[in-house]
Amino acid sequence: MRVFRAACVQLRSSDDVAENIRDTAQLVRDAAARGASFIATPENTTLMAPDGGAKLAQSFDEAHDPALPVFSALAKELKVWLLIGSLAIKVSDTKTANQSFLFAPDGRITARYSKIHLFDVALASGEVYRESSTVAGGDAAVVADTAFGAVGLTICYDVRFPQLYRRLAQKGAFLFTVPSAFTVPTGQAHWHVLLRARAIENGAFVIAPAQGGLHANGRKTYGHSLIVSPWGEILAEAGTDPGVIVADIDPALSAQAREKVPNLQHDREFAGP
């Protein structure tokens, strides 16, 4: 496994799919120009709708989604691994899947992951999120084979479920992707801590591209895209504006962290409570 440069593309997506595709493509090009060969975009890359119904109305099934051929061609042109953090893919008349797509440098989709854990909450601020009302949760963890090693795919709210990351690490993932659209209150309180914890407890890199800022529909997201080392160090961090962050990734550092703290070898079954 060789050292490579990874990039997070931070976005402030709107409900204009065509505009979001153009903005994302330009930032992916910027990341490639900075030497990145693994580039990741946030959750809701091409559509940040005001509610689940609006998202459903503007979504497509995989065969007809306008973003997929664009991003396939872009990965092939730039010769990069491109993770589109998530698209809303219509799977029925009433629901979409919140789905990541990993493109290889030849433009092929080499992995898909549907978000397992769905965000349902009513915040004290009055914001209400009921992702499960219009999104079908996934039921399978995914480890993708890349030229750099095994990569575990997750999305946003998944980060609060450490058992998923443990399973991915046990299956060989040295790096986790966590494309997200965190709210501001939860981001301020938990974003850095959760991502660093998932890195530390599994000896894995974490690449977490995020949505950030005040969106056209009035929603605010936390931003602060992060790249974290297996020792829990923050290698790169964004602010709240759209842009690109990069960091060099040495997969050997994951193996070294797991040698220093070999807790992946020490899981035990236990009874109770």
Contacts in CASP RR format, 6 or more apart in sequence:
PFRMAT RR
TARGET T0000
AUTHOR 0000-0000-0000
METHOD contacts of the structure
MODEL  1
MRVFRAACVQLRSSDDVAENIRDTAQLVRDAAARGASFIATPENTTLMAP
DGGAKLAQSFDEAHDPALPVFSALAKELKVWLLIGSLAIKVSDTKTANQS
FLFAPDGRITARYSKIHLFDVALASGEVYRESSTVAGGDAAVVADTAFGA
VGLTICYDVRFPQLYRRLAQKGAFLFTVPSAFTVPTGQAHWHVLLRARAI
ENGAFVIAPAQGGLHANGRKTYGHSLIVSPWGEILAEAGTDPGVIVADID
PALSAQAREKVPNLQHDREFAGP
1 148 0 8 1.000
1 149 0 8 1.000
1 174 0 8 1.000
1 251 0 8 1.000
1 252 0 8 1.000
2 148 0 8 1.000
2 251 0 8 1.000
3 248 0 8 1.000
3 249 0 8 1.000
3 250 0 8 1.000
3 251 0 8 1.000
4 37 0 8 1.000
4 38 0 8 1.000
4 148 0 8 1.000
4 248 0 8 1.000
4 249 0 8 1.000
5 34 0 8 1.000
5 35 0 8 1.000
5 36 0 8 1.000
5 37 0 8 1.000
5 38 0 8 1.000
5 246 0 8 1.000
5 247 0 8 1.000
5 248 0 8 1.000
5 249 0 8 1.000
6 36 0 8 1.000
6 37 0 8 1.000
6 38 0 8 1.000
6 39 0 8 1.000
6 40 0 8 1.000
6 205 0 8 1.000
6 207 0 8 1.000
6 227 0 8 1.000
6 246 0 8 1.000
6 247 0 8 1.000
6 248 0 8 1.000
6 249 0 8 1.000
7 31 0 8 1.000
7 34 0 8 1.000
7 35 0 8 1.000
7 36 0 8 1.000
7 38 0 8 1.000
7 39 0 8 1.000
7 40 0 8 1.000
7 244 0 8 1.000
7 245 0 8 1.000
7 246 0 8 1.000
8 40 0 8 1.000
8 207 0 8 1.000
8 208 0 8 1.000
8 209 0 8 1.000
8 210 0 8 1.000
8 225 0 8 1.000
8 226 0 8 1.000
8 227 0 8 1.000
8 236 0 8 1.000
8 238 0 8 1.000
8 244 0 8 1.000
8 245 0 8 1.000
8 246 0 8 1.000
9 24 0 8 1.000
9 27 0 8 1.000
9 28 0 8 1.000
9 31 0 8 1.000
9 39 0 8 1.000
9 40 0 8 1.000
9 41 0 8 1.000
9 42 0 8 1.000
9 209 0 8 1.000
9 225 0 8 1.000
9 243 0 8 1.000
9 244 0 8 1.000
10 27 0 8 1.000
10 42 0 8 1.000
10 209 0 8 1.000
10 210 0 8 1.000
10 211 0 8 1.000
10 212 0 8 1.000
10 223 0 8 1.000
10 225 0 8 1.000
10 238 0 8 1.000
10 239 0 8 1.000
10 241 0 8 1.000
10 242 0 8 1.000
10 243 0 8 1.000
10 244 0 8 1.000
10 245 0 8 1.000
11 20 0 8 1.000
11 23 0 8 1.000
11 24 0 8 1.000
11 27 0 8 1.000
11 41 0 8 1.000
11 42 0 8 1.000
11 45 0 8 1.000
11 209 0 8 1.000
11 211 0 8 1.000
11 212 0 8 1.000
11 242 0 8 1.000
11 243 0 8 1.000
12 211 0 8 1.000
12 212 0 8 1.000
12 213 0 8 1.000
12 214 0 8 1.000
12 215 0 8 1.000
12 221 0 8 1.000
12 241 0 8 1.000
12 242 0 8 1.000
13 20 0 8 1.000
13 23 0 8 1.000
13 42 0 8 1.000
13 44 0 8 1.000
13 45 0 8 1.000
13 46 0 8 1.000
13 47 0 8 1.000
13 48 0 8 1.000
13 211 0 8 1.000
13 215 0 8 1.000
14 20 0 8 1.000
14 48 0 8 1.000
14 215 0 8 1.000
14 216 0 8 1.000
14 217 0 8 1.000
15 47 0 8 1.000
15 48 0 8 1.000
15 49 0 8 1.000
15 50 0 8 1.000
15 54 0 8 1.000
15 58 0 8 1.000
15 216 0 8 1.000
15 217 0 8 1.000
16 216 0 8 1.000
17 46 0 8 1.000
17 47 0 8 1.000
17 58 0 8 1.000
17 66 0 8 1.000
17 67 0 8 1.000
18 66 0 8 1.000
20 45 0 8 1.000
20 46 0 8 1.000
20 47 0 8 1.000
20 48 0 8 1.000
21 46 0 8 1.000
21 66 0 8 1.000
21 67 0 8 1.000
21 70 0 8 1.000
23 242 0 8 1.000
24 41 0 8 1.000
24 45 0 8 1.000
24 46 0 8 1.000
24 71 0 8 1.000
25 70 0 8 1.000
25 71 0 8 1.000
25 74 0 8 1.000
27 41 0 8 1.000
27 242 0 8 1.000
27 243 0 8 1.000
27 244 0 8 1.000
28 39 0 8 1.000
28 41 0 8 1.000
28 71 0 8 1.000
28 74 0 8 1.000
28 78 0 8 1.000
28 80 0 8 1.000
28 82 0 8 1.000
29 74 0 8 1.000
29 78 0 8 1.000
30 243 0 8 1.000
30 244 0 8 1.000
31 39 0 8 1.000
31 244 0 8 1.000
31 246 0 8 1.000
32 39 0 8 1.000
32 78 0 8 1.000
32 80 0 8 1.000
34 244 0 8 1.000
34 246 0 8 1.000
35 246 0 8 1.000
36 80 0 8 1.000
36 244 0 8 1.000
36 246 0 8 1.000
37 79 0 8 1.000
37 80 0 8 1.000
37 81 0 8 1.000
38 80 0 8 1.000
38 81 0 8 1.000
38 83 0 8 1.000
38 146 0 8 1.000
38 148 0 8 1.000
38 207 0 8 1.000
38 249 0 8 1.000
39 80 0 8 1.000
39 81 0 8 1.000
39 82 0 8 1.000
39 83 0 8 1.000
40 82 0 8 1.000
40 83 0 8 1.000
40 85 0 8 1.000
40 177 0 8 1.000
40 179 0 8 1.000
40 207 0 8 1.000
40 209 0 8 1.000
41 82 0 8 1.000
41 83 0 8 1.000
41 84 0 8 1.000
41 85 0 8 1.000
41 179 0 8 1.000
41 209 0 8 1.000
42 85 0 8 1.000
42 86 0 8 1.000
42 179 0 8 1.000
42 180 0 8 1.000
42 181 0 8 1.000
42 209 0 8 1.000
42 210 0 8 1.000
42 211 0 8 1.000
42 225 0 8 1.000
43 85 0 8 1.000
43 86 0 8 1.000
43 98 0 8 1.000
43 155 0 8 1.000
43 156 0 8 1.000
43 179 0 8 1.000
43 180 0 8 1.000
43 181 0 8 1.000
43 210 0 8 1.000
43 211 0 8 1.000
44 86 0 8 1.000
44 88 0 8 1.000
44 181 0 8 1.000
44 211 0 8 1.000
45 67 0 8 1.000
45 84 0 8 1.000
45 85 0 8 1.000
45 86 0 8 1.000
45 87 0 8 1.000
45 179 0 8 1.000
46 67 0 8 1.000
46 87 0 8 1.000
47 55 0 8 1.000
47 58 0 8 1.000
47 59 0 8 1.000
47 87 0 8 1.000
47 88 0 8 1.000
48 181 0 8 1.000
48 211 0 8 1.000
48 215 0 8 1.000
48 216 0 8 1.000
48 217 0 8 1.000
48 219 0 8 1.000
49 55 0 8 1.000
49 58 0 8 1.000
49 88 0 8 1.000
49 217 0 8 1.000
50 217 0 8 1.000
50 218 0 8 1.000
50 219 0 8 1.000
52 133 0 8 1.000
52 134 0 8 1.000
52 135 0 8 1.000
53 134 0 8 1.000
55 88 0 8 1.000
55 96 0 8 1.000
55 134 0 8 1.000
56 88 0 8 1.000
56 90 0 8 1.000
56 94 0 8 1.000
56 95 0 8 1.000
56 96 0 8 1.000
56 134 0 8 1.000
58 88 0 8 1.000
59 65 0 8 1.000
59 88 0 8 1.000
59 89 0 8 1.000
59 90 0 8 1.000
59 96 0 8 1.000
60 66 0 8 1.000
60 89 0 8 1.000
60 90 0 8 1.000
61 89 0 8 1.000
61 90 0 8 1.000
61 91 0 8 1.000
62 68 0 8 1.000
62 89 0 8 1.000
65 87 0 8 1.000
65 89 0 8 1.000
67 84 0 8 1.000
67 87 0 8 1.000
68 87 0 8 1.000
68 101 0 8 1.000
68 109 0 8 1.000
71 82 0 8 1.000
71 84 0 8 1.000
71 101 0 8 1.000
71 103 0 8 1.000
72 103 0 8 1.000
72 107 0 8 1.000
72 108 0 8 1.000
72 109 0 8 1.000
73 107 0 8 1.000
74 82 0 8 1.000
75 81 0 8 1.000
75 82 0 8 1.000
75 103 0 8 1.000
75 104 0 8 1.000
75 105 0 8 1.000
75 106 0 8 1.000
75 107 0 8 1.000
76 103 0 8 1.000
76 105 0 8 1.000
76 106 0 8 1.000
76 107 0 8 1.000
78 105 0 8 1.000
79 105 0 8 1.000
80 105 0 8 1.000
81 102 0 8 1.000
81 103 0 8 1.000
81 104 0 8 1.000
81 105 0 8 1.000
81 146 0 8 1.000
81 147 0 8 1.000
81 148 0 8 1.000
82 102 0 8 1.000
82 103 0 8 1.000
83 100 0 8 1.000
83 101 0 8 1.000
83 102 0 8 1.000
83 103 0 8 1.000
83 153 0 8 1.000
83 177 0 8 1.000
83 179 0 8 1.000
84 100 0 8 1.000
84 101 0 8 1.000
84 102 0 8 1.000
84 103 0 8 1.000
85 100 0 8 1.000
85 101 0 8 1.000
85 155 0 8 1.000
85 177 0 8 1.000
85 179 0 8 1.000
85 209 0 8 1.000
86 98 0 8 1.000
86 99 0 8 1.000
86 100 0 8 1.000
86 115 0 8 1.000
86 155 0 8 1.000
86 156 0 8 1.000
86 179 0 8 1.000
87 99 0 8 1.000
87 101 0 8 1.000
88 96 0 8 1.000
88 97 0 8 1.000
88 98 0 8 1.000
88 99 0 8 1.000
88 135 0 8 1.000
89 96 0 8 1.000
89 97 0 8 1.000
89 99 0 8 1.000
90 96 0 8 1.000
91 97 0 8 1.000
91 136 0 8 1.000
92 136 0 8 1.000
94 134 0 8 1.000
95 134 0 8 1.000
95 135 0 8 1.000
95 136 0 8 1.000
96 134 0 8 1.000
96 135 0 8 1.000
96 136 0 8 1.000
97 114 0 8 1.000
97 115 0 8 1.000
97 135 0 8 1.000
97 136 0 8 1.000
97 137 0 8 1.000
97 138 0 8 1.000
98 114 0 8 1.000
98 115 0 8 1.000
98 118 0 8 1.000
98 131 0 8 1.000
98 135 0 8 1.000
98 137 0 8 1.000
98 155 0 8 1.000
99 112 0 8 1.000
99 113 0 8 1.000
99 114 0 8 1.000
99 115 0 8 1.000
100 111 0 8 1.000
100 112 0 8 1.000
100 113 0 8 1.000
100 114 0 8 1.000
100 115 0 8 1.000
100 153 0 8 1.000
100 155 0 8 1.000
100 177 0 8 1.000
100 179 0 8 1.000
101 109 0 8 1.000
101 111 0 8 1.000
101 112 0 8 1.000
102 109 0 8 1.000
102 110 0 8 1.000
102 111 0 8 1.000
102 112 0 8 1.000
102 144 0 8 1.000
102 146 0 8 1.000
102 151 0 8 1.000
102 153 0 8 1.000
103 109 0 8 1.000
103 110 0 8 1.000
104 110 0 8 1.000
104 146 0 8 1.000
105 147 0 8 1.000
110 144 0 8 1.000
110 145 0 8 1.000
110 146 0 8 1.000
111 142 0 8 1.000
111 144 0 8 1.000
111 153 0 8 1.000
112 142 0 8 1.000
113 140 0 8 1.000
113 142 0 8 1.000
113 153 0 8 1.000
113 154 0 8 1.000
113 155 0 8 1.000
114 136 0 8 1.000
114 137 0 8 1.000
114 138 0 8 1.000
114 139 0 8 1.000
114 140 0 8 1.000
115 135 0 8 1.000
115 137 0 8 1.000
115 138 0 8 1.000
115 154 0 8 1.000
115 155 0 8 1.000
115 156 0 8 1.000
115 157 0 8 1.000
115 158 0 8 1.000
116 137 0 8 1.000
116 138 0 8 1.000
116 139 0 8 1.000
116 140 0 8 1.000
116 141 0 8 1.000
116 158 0 8 1.000
116 161 0 8 1.000
116 164 0 8 1.000
117 157 0 8 1.000
117 158 0 8 1.000
117 160 0 8 1.000
117 161 0 8 1.000
117 164 0 8 1.000
118 131 0 8 1.000
118 132 0 8 1.000
118 135 0 8 1.000
118 137 0 8 1.000
118 157 0 8 1.000
119 129 0 8 1.000
119 131 0 8 1.000
119 156 0 8 1.000
119 157 0 8 1.000
120 129 0 8 1.000
120 130 0 8 1.000
120 131 0 8 1.000
120 132 0 8 1.000
121 128 0 8 1.000
121 129 0 8 1.000
122 128 0 8 1.000
122 129 0 8 1.000
123 129 0 8 1.000
123 183 0 8 1.000
123 185 0 8 1.000
125 185 0 8 1.000
127 183 0 8 1.000
129 183 0 8 1.000
131 157 0 8 1.000
141 152 0 8 1.000
141 164 0 8 1.000
141 167 0 8 1.000
141 168 0 8 1.000
141 171 0 8 1.000
142 152 0 8 1.000
142 153 0 8 1.000
143 150 0 8 1.000
143 151 0 8 1.000
143 152 0 8 1.000
143 153 0 8 1.000
143 168 0 8 1.000
143 171 0 8 1.000
143 172 0 8 1.000
143 173 0 8 1.000
144 150 0 8 1.000
144 151 0 8 1.000
144 152 0 8 1.000
144 153 0 8 1.000
148 175 0 8 1.000
148 249 0 8 1.000
148 251 0 8 1.000
149 174 0 8 1.000
149 175 0 8 1.000
149 251 0 8 1.000
150 171 0 8 1.000
150 172 0 8 1.000
150 173 0 8 1.000
150 174 0 8 1.000
150 175 0 8 1.000
151 173 0 8 1.000
151 174 0 8 1.000
151 175 0 8 1.000
151 176 0 8 1.000
151 177 0 8 1.000
152 168 0 8 1.000
152 173 0 8 1.000
152 175 0 8 1.000
152 176 0 8 1.000
152 177 0 8 1.000
153 176 0 8 1.000
153 177 0 8 1.000
154 164 0 8 1.000
154 165 0 8 1.000
154 168 0 8 1.000
154 176 0 8 1.000
154 177 0 8 1.000
154 178 0 8 1.000
155 178 0 8 1.000
155 179 0 8 1.000
155 180 0 8 1.000
156 178 0 8 1.000
156 179 0 8 1.000
156 180 0 8 1.000
156 181 0 8 1.000
156 182 0 8 1.000
158 164 0 8 1.000
158 178 0 8 1.000
159 178 0 8 1.000
159 180 0 8 1.000
159 194 0 8 1.000
159 195 0 8 1.000
159 198 0 8 1.000
159 208 0 8 1.000
160 194 0 8 1.000
162 197 0 8 1.000
162 198 0 8 1.000
162 201 0 8 1.000
165 176 0 8 1.000
165 198 0 8 1.000
165 201 0 8 1.000
165 202 0 8 1.000
165 204 0 8 1.000
166 201 0 8 1.000
166 202 0 8 1.000
166 267 0 8 1.000
168 176 0 8 1.000
168 202 0 8 1.000
169 202 0 8 1.000
169 203 0 8 1.000
169 204 0 8 1.000
169 264 0 8 1.000
170 264 0 8 1.000
170 267 0 8 1.000
173 204 0 8 1.000
174 203 0 8 1.000
174 204 0 8 1.000
174 205 0 8 1.000
174 230 0 8 1.000
174 251 0 8 1.000
174 254 0 8 1.000
174 255 0 8 1.000
175 204 0 8 1.000
175 205 0 8 1.000
175 206 0 8 1.000
175 207 0 8 1.000
175 249 0 8 1.000
175 251 0 8 1.000
175 254 0 8 1.000
176 198 0 8 1.000
176 199 0 8 1.000
176 202 0 8 1.000
176 204 0 8 1.000
176 205 0 8 1.000
176 206 0 8 1.000
176 207 0 8 1.000
177 206 0 8 1.000
177 207 0 8 1.000
177 208 0 8 1.000
178 195 0 8 1.000
178 198 0 8 1.000
178 206 0 8 1.000
178 207 0 8 1.000
178 208 0 8 1.000
179 208 0 8 1.000
179 209 0 8 1.000
179 210 0 8 1.000
180 191 0 8 1.000
180 208 0 8 1.000
180 209 0 8 1.000
180 210 0 8 1.000
180 211 0 8 1.000
181 210 0 8 1.000
181 211 0 8 1.000
181 212 0 8 1.000
181 221 0 8 1.000
182 191 0 8 1.000
182 210 0 8 1.000
182 211 0 8 1.000
182 221 0 8 1.000
182 222 0 8 1.000
182 223 0 8 1.000
183 220 0 8 1.000
183 221 0 8 1.000
183 222 0 8 1.000
184 220 0 8 1.000
184 221 0 8 1.000
184 222 0 8 1.000
186 222 0 8 1.000
187 222 0 8 1.000
187 224 0 8 1.000
188 222 0 8 1.000
191 222 0 8 1.000
191 224 0 8 1.000
191 226 0 8 1.000
192 224 0 8 1.000
192 226 0 8 1.000
192 234 0 8 1.000
195 206 0 8 1.000
195 208 0 8 1.000
195 226 0 8 1.000
195 228 0 8 1.000
196 206 0 8 1.000
196 228 0 8 1.000
196 232 0 8 1.000
196 234 0 8 1.000
198 204 0 8 1.000
198 206 0 8 1.000
199 205 0 8 1.000
199 206 0 8 1.000
199 228 0 8 1.000
199 229 0 8 1.000
199 230 0 8 1.000
199 231 0 8 1.000
199 232 0 8 1.000
200 230 0 8 1.000
200 231 0 8 1.000
200 232 0 8 1.000
201 263 0 8 1.000
202 230 0 8 1.000
202 264 0 8 1.000
203 230 0 8 1.000
203 231 0 8 1.000
203 254 0 8 1.000
203 257 0 8 1.000
203 258 0 8 1.000
203 261 0 8 1.000
203 264 0 8 1.000
204 230 0 8 1.000
204 254 0 8 1.000
205 227 0 8 1.000
205 228 0 8 1.000
205 229 0 8 1.000
205 230 0 8 1.000
205 249 0 8 1.000
205 251 0 8 1.000
205 253 0 8 1.000
205 254 0 8 1.000
206 226 0 8 1.000
206 227 0 8 1.000
206 228 0 8 1.000
207 227 0 8 1.000
208 225 0 8 1.000
208 226 0 8 1.000
208 227 0 8 1.000
208 228 0 8 1.000
209 225 0 8 1.000
210 221 0 8 1.000
210 222 0 8 1.000
210 223 0 8 1.000
210 224 0 8 1.000
210 225 0 8 1.000
210 226 0 8 1.000
210 238 0 8 1.000
211 221 0 8 1.000
211 223 0 8 1.000
212 220 0 8 1.000
212 221 0 8 1.000
212 222 0 8 1.000
212 223 0 8 1.000
212 224 0 8 1.000
212 239 0 8 1.000
212 240 0 8 1.000
212 241 0 8 1.000
212 242 0 8 1.000
213 220 0 8 1.000
213 221 0 8 1.000
213 222 0 8 1.000
213 223 0 8 1.000
213 240 0 8 1.000
213 241 0 8 1.000
214 220 0 8 1.000
215 221 0 8 1.000
222 240 0 8 1.000
223 238 0 8 1.000
223 239 0 8 1.000
223 240 0 8 1.000
224 237 0 8 1.000
224 238 0 8 1.000
224 239 0 8 1.000
224 240 0 8 1.000
225 236 0 8 1.000
225 237 0 8 1.000
225 238 0 8 1.000
225 239 0 8 1.000
225 245 0 8 1.000
226 234 0 8 1.000
226 236 0 8 1.000
226 237 0 8 1.000
226 238 0 8 1.000
227 234 0 8 1.000
227 235 0 8 1.000
227 236 0 8 1.000
227 237 0 8 1.000
227 245 0 8 1.000
227 246 0 8 1.000
227 247 0 8 1.000
227 249 0 8 1.000
228 234 0 8 1.000
228 235 0 8 1.000
229 235 0 8 1.000
229 253 0 8 1.000
230 253 0 8 1.000
230 254 0 8 1.000
230 256 0 8 1.000
230 257 0 8 1.000
230 258 0 8 1.000
231 253 0 8 1.000
231 257 0 8 1.000
235 247 0 8 1.000
236 245 0 8 1.000
236 246 0 8 1.000
236 247 0 8 1.000
237 245 0 8 1.000
238 245 0 8 1.000
258 264 0 8 1.000
END
